[in-house]
Amino acid sequence: MVFNIYEMKNILLITLLFFGISLNSQTVISIYGHGKVNPEFPVYVVDNLVINRKLVSSILIERQDIKQVKVLARDNRIVFTTKLLFVLNGKMLLGHKEKEVLSAVNQDNIVSIYRLNSIDAKKLYGKKGKRGAIILMTK
């Protein structure tokens, strides 16, 4: 099944609902690209981390966690920028620059990924975890 770029916004919203992600009026949704898109197997990117459908649903991203959503039609990608703290193998990744290291993580090497709510993340990581955290362990 192939959709044109104008249908992608509806597909994105359906996908987000499937994963339990709801958006508010402050969330920016941008759609880039031309031509046709195959939405059956989109690539999900969360703060530079490329992950599959199963892993996206396991981290439970909530509306207040999302800064921006981009649909990159040409690459068949849905890209989320979040407000969450990422912890990779015990190391906190602060800011956009440090989160760039996530782009090098191979999803086949992910041992576990889970989400800490804001209360638990704040206990473990102090003020930096005030919005919650995604804990990622690799081989």
MIDRENRO-353706 format. One line per 10 residues: for each residue y, z, x of N, C-alpha, C. Coordinates in steps of 0.1 Angstrom, whole numbers, plus 5000, padded with zeros to 4 digits. Each point is the difference from the previous one (the first is absolute). Layout:
BEGIN
Y:Z:X:Y:Z:X:Y:Z:X | ...
// end
This chain:
BEGIN
4988:5000:5008:5012:5000:4992:5012:5000:5009 | 5010:4991:4997:5012:4999:5009:5012:5001:4991 | 5010:5008:5004:5012:5002:4992:5012:4995:5008 | 5011:4996:4993:5012:4996:5007:5008:5013:5003 | 5010:4998:5008:5008:5012:5005:5006:5007:4989 | 5004:4994:4989:5007:5006:4989:4991:5010:4992 | 4987:4997:5001:4990:5009:4993:4996:5012:5009 | 5004:5000:5012:4996:5011:5009:5006:5013:4997 | 5012:5001:4994:5005:5013:4996:4991:5007:4990 | 4995:4992:4990:4991:5006:4990:4987:5004:5007
4995:4992:5009:4988:5003:5007:5002:5013:5008 | 5011:5001:5007:5003:5012:5008:5000:5012:4991 | 5007:5000:4988:5000:5011:4991:4986:5004:4995 | 4992:4990:4997:4987:5003:4996:4992:5006:5011 | 5001:4995:5012:4993:5006:5012:5004:5014:5002 | 5014:5003:4999:5004:5013:5002:4995:5010:4990 | 5000:4995:4987:4994:5008:4989:4985:5003:5003 | 4993:4990:5005:4986:5002:5003:4998:5012:5010 | 5009:5001:5009:4998:5010:5010:5008:5013:4996 | 5005:5000:4988:5007:5012:4996:5014:5002:5006
5006:4989:5005:5013:5000:5005:5010:4996:4990 | 5009:5008:4997:5011:4996:4990:5013:4999:5008 | 5009:4991:4996:5012:4998:5007:5012:5005:4991 | 5011:5004:5006:5012:5004:4993:5011:4990:5003 | 5011:5001:4994:5011:4991:5001:5006:5000:5014 | 4997:5010:5008:5005:5000:5014:4991:4993:5010 | 4988:4996:4996:4991:4993:5008:5004:4986:5001 | 5001:4995:5012:5004:4986:5003:4987:4991:5000 | 4999:4990:4992:4989:4991:5000:5006:4986:5004 | 4995:4995:5011:5004:4987:5005:4988:4991:5000
5002:4987:4996:4990:4990:5001:5005:4989:5009 | 4992:4997:5011:5003:4990:5009:4990:4989:5001 | 5004:4988:5002:4990:4989:5002:5002:4989:4990 | 4992:4990:5002:5001:4988:4991:4986:4996:4996 | 4998:4993:4989:4987:4994:4997:4991:5009:4993 | 4987:4999:5003:4990:5007:4993:4994:5011:5008 | 4995:5010:4992:4995:5012:5006:4987:5004:4994 | 4990:5004:5008:4987:5005:4994:5001:5015:5000 | 5002:5007:4988:5001:5014:5000:4987:5008:4999 | 4988:4993:5000:4988:5007:4998:4997:5009:5012
5004:4997:5012:4997:5008:5011:5013:5001:5009 | 5010:5007:4994:5012:5001:5008:4997:5010:5012 | 5009:4998:5010:4999:5009:5012:5011:5011:4997 | 4996:5013:5001:5009:5011:4997:5005:5005:5014 | 5013:5002:5001:5006:5005:5012:5008:5012:4996 | 4997:5012:5005:5007:5012:4997:5006:5005:5013 | 5013:4999:5001:5007:5004:5013:4994:4994:5012 | 4998:4987:5000:4994:4993:5011:4985:5001:5001 | 4993:5009:4993:4986:5001:5000:4993:4990:4991 | 4992:4991:5005:4993:4990:4991:4987:5007:4995
4999:5001:4987:4988:5006:4994:4995:4992:4988 | 4988:5003:4997:4994:4992:4989:5002:5008:4987 | 4995:4994:4989:5002:5005:4987:4994:5014:4998 | 4989:5003:5006:4993:5013:4999:5008:5011:5007 | 5005:4997:5011:5008:5010:5008:5014:5002:4993 | 5006:4990:4994:5013:5002:4993:4998:5010:4989 | 4989:4998:4992:4998:5009:4989:4996:5014:5004 | 4995:5002:5012:4996:5013:5004:5012:5009:5005 | 5012:4993:5003:5011:5008:5005:5010:5004:4989 | 4998:4995:4988:5008:5004:4988:5015:5001:5003
5006:4988:5001:5014:4999:5002:5007:5002:4986 | 5010:5008:5000:5007:5003:4987:5014:4994:5000 | 5005:4999:4989:5013:4993:4998:5011:5005:5010 | 5001:5013:5001:5010:5006:5008:4998:4998:5015 | 4988:4995:5004:4997:4998:5014:5005:4986:5005 | 5003:4991:4991:5003:4986:5004:5014:4998:5001 | 5004:4994:5011:5014:4996:5003:5002:4985:4995 | 4990:4992:5004:5001:4986:4997:4986:4993:4999 | 4999:4990:4991:4988:4992:4999:5004:4986:5002 | 4993:4993:5009:5003:4986:5002:4987:4992:4998
5001:4989:4993:4989:4991:4998:5002:4988:5010 | 4992:4998:5009:5001:4989:5010:4990:4990:4995 | 5004:4991:4992:4992:4990:4993:4992:4991:5010 | 5007:4996:5010:4994:4990:5009:4988:5007:5008 | 5002:5013:5003:4989:5007:5007:4991:5008:4990 | 5002:4999:4987:4992:5006:4990:5000:5016:5003 | 5011:5005:5003:5002:5014:5004:5009:5008:4990 | 4996:5012:4997:5008:5010:4993:5004:5011:5010 | 5013:5001:5003:5004:5009:5011:5008:5012:4993 | 4995:5012:5003:5007:5012:4996:5007:5007:5011
5012:5003:4998:5007:5009:5010:5001:5013:4993 | 4995:5011:5006:5000:5013:4993:5009:5010:5007 | 5002:5012:4994:5007:5011:5005:4991:5010:5006 | 4987:4997:5001:4990:5010:5005:4999:5001:5015 | 4996:5011:5004:4997:5002:5014:4986:4995:5003 | 4999:4992:5011:4986:4996:5004:4996:5008:5012 | 4988:5004:4999:4994:5008:5012:4987:4991:5004 | 5001:4995:5012:4989:4992:5005:4993:5007:5011 | 4988:5004:4998:4991:5007:5009:5008:5013:5006 | 5006:5007:4991:5007:5012:5003:5014:4999:5005
5005:4988:5002:5014:4997:5004:5009:4996:4989 | 5011:5007:4998:5009:4997:4990:5008:4987:5004 | 5001:4991:4990:5008:4988:5003:5013:5001:4991 | 5010:5001:5007:5013:5002:4994:5009:4988:5001 | 5005:4996:4988:5009:4988:5000:4992:4987:5001 | 5008:4989:4997:4995:4987:5000:4994:4995:5013 | 5007:5003:5011:4995:4996:5013:4987:5005:5004 | 4998:5014:4997:4987:5006:5004:4989:4995:4990 | 5003:4997:4988:4990:4995:4990:4996:4986:5004 | 5007:4993:5009:4996:4986:5004:4986:5000:5006
4996:5011:5006:4987:5002:5007:4989:4998:4990 | 5002:5002:4987:4990:4999:4990:4996:4985:4998 | 5008:4991:5004:4996:4986:4998:4989:4996:5009 | 4998:5008:5011:4989:4997:5009:4986:5007:4996 | 5001:5008:4989:4987:5006:4996:4992:4991:4992 | 4987:4998:5005:4990:4992:4993:4994:5008:4989 | 5001:4995:4987:4994:5008:4989:4985:5003:5002 | 4993:4992:5007:4986:5003:5003:4998:5012:5009 | 5011:5004:5007:4999:5012:5008:5005:5013:4993 | 5004:4999:4988:5005:5011:4992:4988:5009:4996
5000:5012:5005:4989:5010:4996:5004:5007:4987 | 5012:5004:4999:5005:5006:4988:5014:4998:4998 | 5004:5000:4987:5014:4999:4997:5002:5008:4987 | 5010:5009:5000:5002:5007:4987:5014:5004:5000 | 5004:5004:4988:5014:5004:4997:5001:5015:4998 | 5010:5006:5007:5004:5014:4997:5012:5000:4991 | 5000:5009:4990:5011:5001:4992:5012:5007:5008 | 5011:5000:4994:5012:5005:5007:4999:5015:5004 | 4994:5008:4992:4998:5014:5003:4991:5002:5012 | 4988:4994:5000:4991:5001:5011:5006:4994:5013
5006:4989:4999:5006:4993:5011:5011:5008:5006 | 5008:5007:4992:5011:5008:5005:4994:5012:5007 | 4989:5006:4995:4994:5011:5007:4995:4996:5014 | 4994:4989:5001:4995:4995:5013:5010:4994:5010 | 5010:4993:4994:5009:4992:5009:5014:5004:4998 | 5003:5011:4993:5014:5004:4998:5008:4990:4992 | 5013:5000:5003:5009:4992:4992:4997:4985:5000 | 4993:4996:5011:4996:4985:5001:4990:4996:4990 | 4993:5010:4994:4990:4997:4990:5004:5003:4986 | 5013:5001:4998:5005:5005:4987:4997:4990:4989
4998:4987:5003:4997:4990:4989:4985:4997:4999 | 4992:5006:5009:4986:4998:5000:4996:4992:5013 | 4987:4999:5002:4996:4993:5012:4987:4992:4997 | 4998:4990:5008:4988:4993:5001:4993:5002:5013 | 4988:5006:5000:4993:5004:5012:4990:4989:5002 | 5000:4994:5012:4992:4989:5004:4992:5003:5013 | 4987:4999:4999:4991:5003:5012:4993:4987:5003 | 5000:4996:5012:4993:4988:5004:4989:5003:5011 | 4991:4990:5002:4989:5002:5010:5006:5001:5014
// end
